[in-house]
Amino acid sequence: MENSTDYHIPVMLNECLEGLKINPDGIYVDVTFGGGGHSKSIFSKLSPSGKLIVFDQDPDAAKNTWSAENFHFVPSNFAFFSNHLRALGIKNVDGILADLGVSSHQFDEEKRGFSIRGEAPLDMRMNQSGELTAADVVNKYEEEDLVRIFKVFGEIPNARKAAAFIVRERGVKKIKSTAQLMEVLKPCAPKFKDHKYYAQIFQALRIEVNHELDVLEKLLEQSTKILKPGGRMVVMSYHSLEDRLVKNFFKRGSLTGEITKDFYGNVLKPFEEINRHPIIPSEKEVAENTRARSAKLRVAEKR
């Protein structure tokens, strides 16, 4: 079992392992297996009594698995990971890891449509068997829905203008490729910041296609029942929308950030933060792996 970086370079690997505080005989879950970089390092620290369960909805990720009695790959996203664990006879675990970014492999495989480089079909499905594609969103959604997606998921200041340009263009011909979409939105992109603008548009479409925030909310809510007291949850996010959800849940015990207190004024929350502020990659790591630059790592322990 080799830790290859051809598929994806694991971000903040040592920080993730330290955050999990691995018990060699414990049960751990990696809900975003991908290239298996984090998982292989976790597995190397387990005894034969320990277990590692991994999840990934991308069929390509299955190629990175290995055979072992105490290793199990679940070909699914993590929206209902607790049900899958129960089916495996697992009620509680010692640690959960979630690396929420798109893998290098998914970005580099042009036909997936995740990257703003080159020309590719407007796909953006992490699960290739999913029905909704980015082309469906761009060509079929109502203008107001596009405005909402770009404003909320992409944090685009001129979301209404972008949606209007798309609706006008698709009335003439269907928008089929990433390059075509960027050409349509060229008048909307700020000068010298066009790459960032397109990246935000693509982020918004990807979140909508894959229901990423809904899935993250389900993960956080289920984690409170699955983690043992003293168990650790390690979540790495790559944009403010994800990080805000994780921060609210760890710090305040709710997805909205609303605080509930007991009779004595203590905040009612299932987790205790291990790091009050997010851990970010070192300058050296960012220089070696530019896709780590926006990563934020939060660690919390189940009370």
Secondary structure, DSSP 8 states (H G I E B T S, - for coil): -----SS---TTHHHHHHHHT--TTSEEEES--TTSHHHHHHHHT--TT-EEEEE-S-GGGGGG----TTEEEE-S-STTHHHHHHHTT---EEEEEEE-S--HHHHH-GGG---SSS--BS---SSTT-S--HHHHHHHS-HHHHHHHHHHTS--TTHHHHHHHHHHHHTTS---BHHHHHHHTGGGS-TT-HHHHHHHHHHHHHHHHHTHHHHHHHHHHHHHHHEEEEEEEEEEESSHHHHHHHHHHHHHSSSS----B-TTS-B--SEEES-SS-B---HHHHHH-GGGTT-EEEEEEE-
